[in-house]
Amino acid sequence: MPAPADWPIHTLPHGPEALPAVRARDLDHAWHAARAAALAETWGSRRGFRFHRPDGEVTELVLADPDACCWAAAIDRIAGLASASGLSLCLRLLALIDLLGRTPALAARCRFARDGAELPPALLALAAATPLSPDAGFDPAPFHAALTAALPGVSA
């Protein structure tokens, strides 16, 4: 992944699915920090992620969406993306936001208002503990199955 000098590239010796779980309260803190950064228009730069798998395969991801770059920069400020736990927190937040955008039944369980958004504690706990997929997202089927059990009223 050729990257300009101003792009941080975060490199790990394994795939995103091997990143550690995080604490739900840390994910909630990251959610609020990302929102505050967006409101303050504290934009971040593009970022690259390079995952070197034990079998020699390399997965490269580029974070170029302005909102996602803002959110990643906010997490870098509060948790640091130089560690596996900071990267896990960042990628889990981005995966959760992506999942909320693709899953109306899930988004309906959250409270979105001008003054912020609140996520159900069970959703935060699930996103904090569920392994990421090889492409750094949440695999919808297992996530939905667990979510259906944790949050009645959410269809899989």
N, C-alpha and C positions, 0 to 999 in steps of 0.2 A: 504494500500500500504506500505509494509515494505520497508524502504529506509535506505541506509547507512547514517551514520552521516554527510557525506559530500554532501548529496543531499538536497538542499533546497526543502521544500514542501510548496507551496503557497495554502492556504486554504481560500475559500470564502463561505459565507452563501447562495449562489444562483448559478444558472447555468451560463455558459459562455454567453448565450443569454441575460442575464440581465446586462452584463457589459456595461459601458457607451460608447457612441460614443467618438471619439477623433478628434483632428483637423488634417486636411489633411497635413498641414505643419509639424506637429509632426510626422506623419507617414512617410513623406518624409525624415525628419531628422533621424528617426529610420532606414530607408532603407539604408541611406548613412553610418550611424554609424555601422550597421551590416556588410556592405561591407568592411569598413575600418578594422574592427576587424578580418574579415576573411583574408584579405590581410596581416595583421600583425601577423596572426596565434595566435591570442589571444583566445584560446579555453576556453569554459566554461564547467561547470560540468553538469551532468544530473540534471533534475529538475522534481519534481512532482507537479501536480495540483490536488487539491481536491475540488470539488464543492458540497456543501451540499444544496440540494434543499428543498424548504419549505414543500414538501410532504414527506420528510424523505429519499428520494432516494439520493444516493451519486454517483457522477461520478468522476472517477479517471483517470488521464492521466499522462503518463510518457514521458518526452522529453529526448530521448536517442541518436538521430541522432547527430553526432559530429558538423555538420554545424548548425543545429537548436540550439544546446547548445551554440555555439559561438555567434549566433545572439541574443539569449535570454540574454546572459551575457552582450552583448553590450547595449541592451536596459535597463538592470538592472543598468548599469553604468550611462546612460544618464537620465533615467526617474524613476528608482526604481520600483521593482516588489512587494514592500510591500503595494502598493496602488491599488485600483481597476482601476484607470486610467492607471497606469504603466502596469498592467497585461493586460488590454484591448489593449494597444498599442502593446505589445509583441504578444499576440494571433492573433491580426488582421494582423500584419506583417507576421507571420508564415502562417496564412490562405491565405493571398494574394500570398505568394511565392508558396504555394501548388497549388492554383488555376492557377497561371501562368504556372506551370509545367504540369497541366492536360488540359490546354485549349490553343491549338496552335493559334487559332484566336486572343485570348487575348494577348498572348506573342508577336504576330506579330505587335501589336500596340505600343510596347515598343521599345526603342533603347538600344540594348545591344552591348557594345564595350569593348575593352581592358581597356579603361580608366574609365569604369563604365557603369552604366545603368540608363536610365531616364524613368520614368513612366509618362504617360499622367496625367495632373492635374485632369481630370474628373475621371480617374481610382482611383487615390489617394483619392479624395473626396468621391467616392462611397464606397471604402473599409473602410474609416474612419467612415462613417455613417451607413452602413448596419449592422444590428444585426448579431452577430455570431450565428451559429447553436448550438444545444445542445452538439455536439461533438467538439466545439471550431473551426469550420471551417466556410466556407461560403457555404450555400446551393446553389448549382449551378443554379437551375431554376430561383429563384427570382433575384439572382445576375446577371445572364445573361440577364434577361428581362430588368432590370434597365440599365445595361451596353449597351445593344443594343440601347436604347433610348439616352444614354449619348455619346456614341462613334459610330457614323455611320460606317458601314463596319465590325463590330464585329457581327458574327452570333451567335444566341442563341443555 
